[in-house]
């Protein structure tokens, strides 16, 4: 599972939104992002990433238990 730096991805998206829409602040860009459908994609990717990490953690715990 590839690791995605979600913070960097969101920062890039906000920078683009800010430039395209002529926003003066990142708060304005966040508001535009929140009203868009893209936020659903970001949240879906975020939760998929978290679930992948939790699965890896669970497997590591099982491996440790089995090795004892």
PDB file of N, CA, C and O in Angstrom:
ATOM      1  N   UNK A   1       0.847  -1.175   0.000  1.00  0.00           N
ATOM      2  CA  UNK A   1       0.000   0.000   0.000  1.00  0.00           C
ATOM      3  C   UNK A   1       0.895   1.241   0.000  1.00  0.00           C
ATOM      4  O   UNK A   1       1.700   1.428   0.912  1.00  0.00           O
ATOM      5  N   UNK A   2       0.753   2.080  -1.015  1.00  0.00           N
ATOM      6  CA  UNK A   2       1.611   3.267  -1.058  1.00  0.00           C
ATOM      7  C   UNK A   2       1.254   4.266   0.033  1.00  0.00           C
ATOM      8  O   UNK A   2       0.084   4.467   0.358  1.00  0.00           O
ATOM      9  N   UNK A   3       2.271   4.875   0.581  1.00  0.00           N
ATOM     10  CA  UNK A   3       2.053   5.884   1.612  1.00  0.00           C
ATOM     11  C   UNK A   3       1.845   7.234   0.938  1.00  0.00           C
ATOM     12  O   UNK A   3       2.652   7.653   0.108  1.00  0.00           O
ATOM     13  N   UNK A   4       0.771   7.903   1.294  1.00  0.00           N
ATOM     14  CA  UNK A   4       0.456   9.212   0.738  1.00  0.00           C
ATOM     15  C   UNK A   4       0.589  10.227   1.860  1.00  0.00           C
ATOM     16  O   UNK A   4       0.004  10.066   2.931  1.00  0.00           O
ATOM     17  N   UNK A   5       1.363  11.271   1.606  1.00  0.00           N
ATOM     18  CA  UNK A   5       1.463  12.336   2.596  1.00  0.00           C
ATOM     19  C   UNK A   5       0.246  13.231   2.418  1.00  0.00           C
ATOM     20  O   UNK A   5       0.247  14.148   1.598  1.00  0.00           O
ATOM     21  N   UNK A   6      -0.786  12.950   3.197  1.00  0.00           N
ATOM     22  CA  UNK A   6      -2.055  13.653   3.044  1.00  0.00           C
ATOM     23  C   UNK A   6      -1.938  15.134   3.355  1.00  0.00           C
ATOM     24  O   UNK A   6      -2.603  15.954   2.721  1.00  0.00           O
ATOM     25  N   UNK A   7      -1.103  15.486   4.318  1.00  0.00           N
ATOM     26  CA  UNK A   7      -0.921  16.903   4.638  1.00  0.00           C
ATOM     27  C   UNK A   7      -0.396  17.670   3.432  1.00  0.00           C
ATOM     28  O   UNK A   7      -0.879  18.759   3.122  1.00  0.00           O
ATOM     29  N   UNK A   8       0.592  17.099   2.754  1.00  0.00           N
ATOM     30  CA  UNK A   8       1.159  17.764   1.578  1.00  0.00           C
ATOM     31  C   UNK A   8       0.134  17.851   0.458  1.00  0.00           C
ATOM     32  O   UNK A   8       0.044  18.871  -0.226  1.00  0.00           O
ATOM     33  N   UNK A   9      -0.641  16.784   0.267  1.00  0.00           N
ATOM     34  CA  UNK A   9      -1.675  16.775  -0.779  1.00  0.00           C
ATOM     35  C   UNK A   9      -2.718  17.854  -0.510  1.00  0.00           C
ATOM     36  O   UNK A   9      -3.112  18.581  -1.422  1.00  0.00           O
ATOM     37  N   UNK A  10      -3.160  17.959   0.718  1.00  0.00           N
ATOM     38  CA  UNK A  10      -4.164  18.968   1.074  1.00  0.00           C
ATOM     39  C   UNK A  10      -3.582  20.371   0.916  1.00  0.00           C
ATOM     40  O   UNK A  10      -4.257  21.275   0.424  1.00  0.00           O
ATOM     41  N   UNK A  11      -2.329  20.551   1.334  1.00  0.00           N
ATOM     42  CA  UNK A  11      -1.682  21.863   1.176  1.00  0.00           C
ATOM     43  C   UNK A  11      -1.613  22.265  -0.297  1.00  0.00           C
ATOM     44  O   UNK A  11      -1.875  23.415  -0.647  1.00  0.00           O
ATOM     45  N   UNK A  12      -1.255  21.301  -1.160  1.00  0.00           N
ATOM     46  CA  UNK A  12      -1.190  21.579  -2.597  1.00  0.00           C
ATOM     47  C   UNK A  12      -2.566  21.961  -3.133  1.00  0.00           C
ATOM     48  O   UNK A  12      -2.702  22.922  -3.891  1.00  0.00           O
ATOM     49  N   UNK A  13      -3.575  21.208  -2.738  1.00  0.00           N
ATOM     50  CA  UNK A  13      -4.942  21.496  -3.191  1.00  0.00           C
ATOM     51  C   UNK A  13      -5.390  22.881  -2.740  1.00  0.00           C
ATOM     52  O   UNK A  13      -5.978  23.631  -3.519  1.00  0.00           O
ATOM     53  N   UNK A  14      -5.115  23.220  -1.494  1.00  0.00           N
ATOM     54  CA  UNK A  14      -5.516  24.532  -0.977  1.00  0.00           C
ATOM     55  C   UNK A  14      -4.781  25.665  -1.693  1.00  0.00           C
ATOM     56  O   UNK A  14      -5.360  26.714  -1.975  1.00  0.00           O
ATOM     57  N   UNK A  15      -3.508  25.440  -1.981  1.00  0.00           N
ATOM     58  CA  UNK A  15      -2.734  26.459  -2.697  1.00  0.00           C
ATOM     59  C   UNK A  15      -3.332  26.701  -4.082  1.00  0.00           C
ATOM     60  O   UNK A  15      -3.468  27.845  -4.517  1.00  0.00           O
ATOM     61  N   UNK A  16      -3.692  25.604  -4.776  1.00  0.00           N
ATOM     62  CA  UNK A  16      -4.298  25.732  -6.105  1.00  0.00           C
ATOM     63  C   UNK A  16      -5.644  26.445  -6.026  1.00  0.00           C
ATOM     64  O   UNK A  16      -5.931  27.328  -6.835  1.00  0.00           O
ATOM     65  N   UNK A  17      -6.458  26.066  -5.063  1.00  0.00           N
ATOM     66  CA  UNK A  17      -7.773  26.698  -4.891  1.00  0.00           C
ATOM     67  C   UNK A  17      -7.599  28.185  -4.615  1.00  0.00           C
ATOM     68  O   UNK A  17      -8.320  29.019  -5.162  1.00  0.00           O
ATOM     69  N   UNK A  18      -6.639  28.502  -3.765  1.00  0.00           N
ATOM     70  CA  UNK A  18      -6.387  29.902  -3.402  1.00  0.00           C
ATOM     71  C   UNK A  18      -5.992  30.718  -4.634  1.00  0.00           C
ATOM     72  O   UNK A  18      -6.479  31.830  -4.835  1.00  0.00           O
ATOM     73  N   UNK A  19      -5.104  30.153  -5.454  1.00  0.00           N
ATOM     74  CA  UNK A  19      -4.641  30.856  -6.652  1.00  0.00           C
ATOM     75  C   UNK A  19      -5.757  31.000  -7.686  1.00  0.00           C
ATOM     76  O   UNK A  19      -5.968  32.087  -8.223  1.00  0.00           O
ATOM     77  N   UNK A  20      -6.467  29.917  -7.964  1.00  0.00           N
ATOM     78  CA  UNK A  20      -7.501  29.919  -9.004  1.00  0.00           C
ATOM     79  C   UNK A  20      -8.659  30.843  -8.646  1.00  0.00           C
ATOM     80  O   UNK A  20      -9.180  31.551  -9.508  1.00  0.00           O
ATOM     81  N   UNK A  21      -9.059  30.838  -7.390  1.00  0.00           N
ATOM     82  CA  UNK A  21     -10.226  31.609  -6.972  1.00  0.00           C
ATOM     83  C   UNK A  21      -9.887  32.997  -6.436  1.00  0.00           C
ATOM     84  O   UNK A  21     -10.779  33.757  -6.061  1.00  0.00           O
ATOM     85  N   UNK A  22      -8.607  33.322  -6.403  1.00  0.00           N
ATOM     86  CA  UNK A  22      -8.199  34.641  -5.926  1.00  0.00           C
ATOM     87  C   UNK A  22      -8.461  34.857  -4.443  1.00  0.00           C
ATOM     88  O   UNK A  22      -8.731  35.975  -4.006  1.00  0.00           O
ATOM     89  N   UNK A  23      -8.379  33.782  -3.678  1.00  0.00           N
ATOM     90  CA  UNK A  23      -8.606  33.883  -2.231  1.00  0.00           C
ATOM     91  C   UNK A  23      -7.447  34.642  -1.583  1.00  0.00           C
ATOM     92  O   UNK A  23      -6.289  34.489  -1.971  1.00  0.00           O
ATOM     93  N   UNK A  24      -7.782  35.454  -0.600  1.00  0.00           N
ATOM     94  CA  UNK A  24      -6.754  36.206   0.118  1.00  0.00           C
ATOM     95  C   UNK A  24      -6.166  35.385   1.260  1.00  0.00           C
ATOM     96  O   UNK A  24      -5.011  35.579   1.640  1.00  0.00           O
ATOM     97  N   UNK A  25      -6.955  34.477   1.800  1.00  0.00           N
ATOM     98  CA  UNK A  25      -6.491  33.667   2.933  1.00  0.00           C
ATOM     99  C   UNK A  25      -6.744  32.187   2.658  1.00  0.00           C
ATOM    100  O   UNK A  25      -7.539  31.817   1.795  1.00  0.00           O
ATOM    101  N   UNK A  26      -6.044  31.363   3.420  1.00  0.00           N
ATOM    102  CA  UNK A  26      -6.277  29.928   3.306  1.00  0.00           C
ATOM    103  C   UNK A  26      -7.643  29.553   3.875  1.00  0.00           C
ATOM    104  O   UNK A  26      -8.225  28.544   3.475  1.00  0.00           O
ATOM    105  N   UNK A  27      -8.153  30.351   4.796  1.00  0.00           N
ATOM    106  CA  UNK A  27      -9.492  30.088   5.341  1.00  0.00           C
ATOM    107  C   UNK A  27     -10.542  30.138   4.240  1.00  0.00           C
ATOM    108  O   UNK A  27     -11.464  29.322   4.215  1.00  0.00           O
ATOM    109  N   UNK A  28     -10.401  31.092   3.334  1.00  0.00           N
ATOM    110  CA  UNK A  28     -11.326  31.178   2.203  1.00  0.00           C
ATOM    111  C   UNK A  28     -11.199  29.945   1.313  1.00  0.00           C
ATOM    112  O   UNK A  28     -12.199  29.406   0.838  1.00  0.00           O
ATOM    113  N   UNK A  29      -9.962  29.503   1.091  1.00  0.00           N
ATOM    114  CA  UNK A  29      -9.729  28.314   0.268  1.00  0.00           C
ATOM    115  C   UNK A  29     -10.320  27.076   0.932  1.00  0.00           C
ATOM    116  O   UNK A  29     -10.884  26.216   0.253  1.00  0.00           O
ATOM    117  N   UNK A  30     -10.195  26.980   2.253  1.00  0.00           N
ATOM    118  CA  UNK A  30     -10.773  25.847   2.988  1.00  0.00           C
ATOM    119  C   UNK A  30     -12.290  25.844   2.833  1.00  0.00           C
ATOM    120  O   UNK A  30     -12.896  24.789   2.644  1.00  0.00           O
ATOM    121  N   UNK A  31     -12.900  27.019   2.912  1.00  0.00           N
ATOM    122  CA  UNK A  31     -14.356  27.113   2.758  1.00  0.00           C
ATOM    123  C   UNK A  31     -14.784  26.628   1.378  1.00  0.00           C
ATOM    124  O   UNK A  31     -15.781  25.916   1.253  1.00  0.00           O
ATOM    125  N   UNK A  32     -14.047  27.002   0.351  1.00  0.00           N
ATOM    126  CA  UNK A  32     -14.361  26.544  -1.010  1.00  0.00           C
ATOM    127  C   UNK A  32     -14.188  25.035  -1.104  1.00  0.00           C
ATOM    128  O   UNK A  32     -15.018  24.346  -1.696  1.00  0.00           O
ATOM    129  N   UNK A  33     -13.110  24.523  -0.520  1.00  0.00           N
ATOM    130  CA  UNK A  33     -12.867  23.077  -0.534  1.00  0.00           C
ATOM    131  C   UNK A  33     -13.983  22.328   0.179  1.00  0.00           C
ATOM    132  O   UNK A  33     -14.430  21.281  -0.290  1.00  0.00           O
ATOM    133  N   UNK A  34     -14.431  22.856   1.303  1.00  0.00           N
ATOM    134  CA  UNK A  34     -15.488  22.193   2.075  1.00  0.00           C
ATOM    135  C   UNK A  34     -16.805  22.146   1.299  1.00  0.00           C
ATOM    136  O   UNK A  34     -17.582  21.206   1.460  1.00  0.00           O
ATOM    137  N   UNK A  35     -17.059  23.144   0.466  1.00  0.00           N
ATOM    138  CA  UNK A  35     -18.292  23.171  -0.317  1.00  0.00           C
ATOM    139  C   UNK A  35     -18.205  22.295  -1.563  1.00  0.00           C
ATOM    140  O   UNK A  35     -19.222  22.013  -2.195  1.00  0.00           O
ATOM    141  N   UNK A  36     -17.013  21.871  -1.915  1.00  0.00           N
ATOM    142  CA  UNK A  36     -16.838  21.076  -3.131  1.00  0.00           C
ATOM    143  C   UNK A  36     -17.011  19.591  -2.827  1.00  0.00           C
ATOM    144  O   UNK A  36     -17.007  19.171  -1.670  1.00  0.00           O
ATOM    145  N   UNK A  37     -17.160  18.825  -3.874  1.00  0.00           N
ATOM    146  CA  UNK A  37     -17.255  17.370  -3.724  1.00  0.00           C
ATOM    147  C   UNK A  37     -15.895  16.753  -3.443  1.00  0.00           C
ATOM    148  O   UNK A  37     -15.816  15.604  -3.008  1.00  0.00           O
ATOM    149  N   UNK A  38     -14.831  17.494  -3.683  1.00  0.00           N
ATOM    150  CA  UNK A  38     -13.485  16.958  -3.511  1.00  0.00           C
ATOM    151  C   UNK A  38     -13.207  16.575  -2.058  1.00  0.00           C
ATOM    152  O   UNK A  38     -12.405  15.681  -1.791  1.00  0.00           O
ATOM    153  N   UNK A  39     -13.870  17.253  -1.122  1.00  0.00           N
ATOM    154  CA  UNK A  39     -13.641  16.940   0.292  1.00  0.00           C
ATOM    155  C   UNK A  39     -14.016  15.487   0.584  1.00  0.00           C
ATOM    156  O   UNK A  39     -13.398  14.844   1.432  1.00  0.00           O
ATOM    157  N   UNK A  40     -15.024  14.973  -0.114  1.00  0.00           N
ATOM    158  CA  UNK A  40     -15.410  13.573   0.069  1.00  0.00           C
ATOM    159  C   UNK A  40     -14.278  12.646  -0.353  1.00  0.00           C
ATOM    160  O   UNK A  40     -14.008  11.648   0.315  1.00  0.00           O
ATOM    161  N   UNK A  41     -13.614  12.975  -1.460  1.00  0.00           N
ATOM    162  CA  UNK A  41     -12.486  12.168  -1.920  1.00  0.00           C
ATOM    163  C   UNK A  41     -11.335  12.218  -0.922  1.00  0.00           C
ATOM    164  O   UNK A  41     -10.712  11.198  -0.624  1.00  0.00           O
ATOM    165  N   UNK A  42     -11.062  13.410  -0.413  1.00  0.00           N
ATOM    166  CA  UNK A  42      -9.969  13.565   0.553  1.00  0.00           C
ATOM    167  C   UNK A  42     -10.255  12.754   1.812  1.00  0.00           C
ATOM    168  O   UNK A  42      -9.377  12.052   2.313  1.00  0.00           O
ATOM    169  N   UNK A  43     -11.483  12.851   2.323  1.00  0.00           N
ATOM    170  CA  UNK A  43     -11.836  12.117   3.540  1.00  0.00           C
ATOM    171  C   UNK A  43     -11.810  10.610   3.296  1.00  0.00           C
ATOM    172  O   UNK A  43     -11.369   9.847   4.155  1.00  0.00           O
ATOM    173  N   UNK A  44     -12.278  10.185   2.136  1.00  0.00           N
ATOM    174  CA  UNK A  44     -12.256   8.763   1.795  1.00  0.00           C
ATOM    175  C   UNK A  44     -10.819   8.253   1.754  1.00  0.00           C
ATOM    176  O   UNK A  44     -10.519   7.191   2.300  1.00  0.00           O
ATOM    177  N   UNK A  45      -9.929   9.008   1.108  1.00  0.00           N
ATOM    178  CA  UNK A  45      -8.518   8.625   1.055  1.00  0.00           C
ATOM    179  C   UNK A  45      -7.901   8.609   2.445  1.00  0.00           C
ATOM    180  O   UNK A  45      -7.107   7.724   2.766  1.00  0.00           O
ATOM    181  N   UNK A  46      -8.262   9.586   3.271  1.00  0.00           N
ATOM    182  CA  UNK A  46      -7.744   9.665   4.629  1.00  0.00           C
ATOM    183  C   UNK A  46      -8.145   8.427   5.430  1.00  0.00           C
ATOM    184  O   UNK A  46      -7.306   7.804   6.080  1.00  0.00           O
ATOM    185  N   UNK A  47      -9.437   8.073   5.380  1.00  0.00           N
ATOM    186  CA  UNK A  47      -9.900   6.926   6.149  1.00  0.00           C
ATOM    187  C   UNK A  47      -9.337   5.619   5.606  1.00  0.00           C
ATOM    188  O   UNK A  47      -9.056   4.702   6.378  1.00  0.00           O
ATOM    189  N   UNK A  48      -9.170   5.520   4.298  1.00  0.00           N
ATOM    190  CA  UNK A  48      -8.542   4.329   3.720  1.00  0.00           C
ATOM    191  C   UNK A  48      -7.105   4.203   4.214  1.00  0.00           C
ATOM    192  O   UNK A  48      -6.647   3.110   4.546  1.00  0.00           O
ATOM    193  N   UNK A  49      -6.404   5.322   4.260  1.00  0.00           N
ATOM    194  CA  UNK A  49      -5.021   5.346   4.738  1.00  0.00           C
ATOM    195  C   UNK A  49      -4.957   4.899   6.201  1.00  0.00           C
ATOM    196  O   UNK A  49      -4.115   4.078   6.566  1.00  0.00           O
ATOM    197  N   UNK A  50      -5.846   5.439   7.033  1.00  0.00           N
ATOM    198  CA  UNK A  50      -5.878   5.085   8.457  1.00  0.00           C
ATOM    199  C   UNK A  50      -6.209   3.603   8.629  1.00  0.00           C
ATOM    200  O   UNK A  50      -5.577   2.918   9.433  1.00  0.00           O
ATOM    201  N   UNK A  51      -7.187   3.109   7.887  1.00  0.00           N
ATOM    202  CA  UNK A  51      -7.563   1.695   8.002  1.00  0.00           C
ATOM    203  C   UNK A  51      -6.406   0.795   7.575  1.00  0.00           C
ATOM    204  O   UNK A  51      -6.185  -0.257   8.175  1.00  0.00           O
ATOM    205  N   UNK A  52      -5.676   1.198   6.553  1.00  0.00           N
ATOM    206  CA  UNK A  52      -4.512   0.429   6.124  1.00  0.00           C
ATOM    207  C   UNK A  52      -3.456   0.369   7.214  1.00  0.00           C
ATOM    208  O   UNK A  52      -2.860  -0.682   7.453  1.00  0.00           O
ATOM    209  N   UNK A  53      -3.226   1.493   7.870  1.00  0.00           N
ATOM    210  CA  UNK A  53      -2.250   1.537   8.969  1.00  0.00           C
ATOM    211  C   UNK A  53      -2.700   0.679  10.149  1.00  0.00           C
ATOM    212  O   UNK A  53      -1.891  -0.019  10.759  1.00  0.00           O
ATOM    213  N   UNK A  54      -3.986   0.733  10.465  1.00  0.00           N
ATOM    214  CA  UNK A  54      -4.510  -0.078  11.566  1.00  0.00           C
ATOM    215  C   UNK A  54      -4.397  -1.566  11.252  1.00  0.00           C
ATOM    216  O   UNK A  54      -4.114  -2.371  12.138  1.00  0.00           O
ATOM    217  N   UNK A  55      -4.615  -1.925  10.005  1.00  0.00           N
ATOM    218  CA  UNK A  55      -4.472  -3.319   9.591  1.00  0.00           C
ATOM    219  C   UNK A  55      -3.025  -3.767   9.754  1.00  0.00           C
ATOM    220  O   UNK A  55      -2.765  -4.861  10.255  1.00  0.00           O
ATOM    221  N   UNK A  56      -2.082  -2.928   9.334  1.00  0.00           N
ATOM    222  CA  UNK A  56      -0.663  -3.249   9.495  1.00  0.00           C
ATOM    223  C   UNK A  56      -0.297  -3.400  10.966  1.00  0.00           C
ATOM    224  O   UNK A  56       0.440  -4.316  11.331  1.00  0.00           O
ATOM    225  N   UNK A  57      -0.801  -2.520  11.799  1.00  0.00           N
ATOM    226  CA  UNK A  57      -0.539  -2.577  13.234  1.00  0.00           C
ATOM    227  C   UNK A  57      -1.096  -3.863  13.826  1.00  0.00           C
ATOM    228  O   UNK A  57      -0.427  -4.528  14.618  1.00  0.00           O
ATOM    229  N   UNK A  58      -2.306  -4.211  13.447  1.00  0.00           N
ATOM    230  CA  UNK A  58      -2.940  -5.430  13.938  1.00  0.00           C
ATOM    231  C   UNK A  58      -2.137  -6.667  13.529  1.00  0.00           C
ATOM    232  O   UNK A  58      -1.952  -7.585  14.328  1.00  0.00           O
ATOM    233  N   UNK A  59      -1.663  -6.685  12.288  1.00  0.00           N
ATOM    234  CA  UNK A  59      -0.861  -7.819  11.820  1.00  0.00           C
ATOM    235  C   UNK A  59       0.459  -7.904  12.577  1.00  0.00           C
ATOM    236  O   UNK A  59       0.921  -8.998  12.903  1.00  0.00           O
ATOM    237  N   UNK A  60       1.061  -6.762  12.853  1.00  0.00           N
ATOM    238  CA  UNK A  60       2.316  -6.746  13.609  1.00  0.00           C
ATOM    239  C   UNK A  60       2.105  -7.279  15.020  1.00  0.00           C
ATOM    240  O   UNK A  60       2.935  -8.031  15.532  1.00  0.00           O
ATOM    241  N   UNK A  61       1.009  -6.899  15.645  1.00  0.00           N
ATOM    242  CA  UNK A  61       0.694  -7.380  16.994  1.00  0.00           C
ATOM    243  C   UNK A  61       0.494  -8.888  16.974  1.00  0.00           C
ATOM    244  O   UNK A  61       0.985  -9.591  17.857  1.00  0.00           O
ATOM    245  N   UNK A  62      -0.222  -9.390  15.973  1.00  0.00           N
ATOM    246  CA  UNK A  62      -0.441 -10.837  15.853  1.00  0.00           C
ATOM    247  C   UNK A  62       0.883 -11.567  15.657  1.00  0.00           C
ATOM    248  O   UNK A  62       1.099 -12.625  16.248  1.00  0.00           O
ATOM    249  N   UNK A  63       1.766 -11.016  14.838  1.00  0.00           N
ATOM    250  CA  UNK A  63       3.075 -11.634  14.610  1.00  0.00           C
ATOM    251  C   UNK A  63       3.891 -11.681  15.894  1.00  0.00           C
ATOM    252  O   UNK A  63       4.565 -12.676  16.163  1.00  0.00           O
ATOM    253  N   UNK A  64       3.838 -10.624  16.683  1.00  0.00           N
ATOM    254  CA  UNK A  64       4.562 -10.589  17.957  1.00  0.00           C
ATOM    255  C   UNK A  64       3.995 -11.632  18.910  1.00  0.00           C
ATOM    256  O   UNK A  64       4.752 -12.341  19.573  1.00  0.00           O
ATOM    257  N   UNK A  65       2.674 -11.734  18.986  1.00  0.00           N
ATOM    258  CA  UNK A  65       2.034 -12.718  19.864  1.00  0.00           C
ATOM    259  C   UNK A  65       2.424 -14.134  19.467  1.00  0.00           C
ATOM    260  O   UNK A  65       2.695 -14.972  20.327  1.00  0.00           O
ATOM    261  N   UNK A  66       2.454 -14.406  18.158  1.00  0.00           N
ATOM    262  CA  UNK A  66       2.777 -15.748  17.685  1.00  0.00           C
ATOM    263  C   UNK A  66       4.236 -16.103  17.917  1.00  0.00           C
ATOM    264  O   UNK A  66       4.568 -17.276  18.086  1.00  0.00           O
ATOM    265  N   UNK A  67       5.106 -15.111  17.926  1.00  0.00           N
ATOM    266  CA  UNK A  67       6.528 -15.389  18.100  1.00  0.00           C
ATOM    267  C   UNK A  67       6.908 -15.604  19.564  1.00  0.00           C
ATOM    268  O   UNK A  67       8.023 -16.035  19.857  1.00  0.00           O
ATOM    269  N   UNK A  68       5.993 -15.309  20.480  1.00  0.00           N
ATOM    270  CA  UNK A  68       6.310 -15.464  21.908  1.00  0.00           C
ATOM    271  C   UNK A  68       6.015 -16.845  22.395  1.00  0.00           C
ATOM    272  O   UNK A  68       6.224 -17.144  23.571  1.00  0.00           O
TER     273      UNK A  68
END
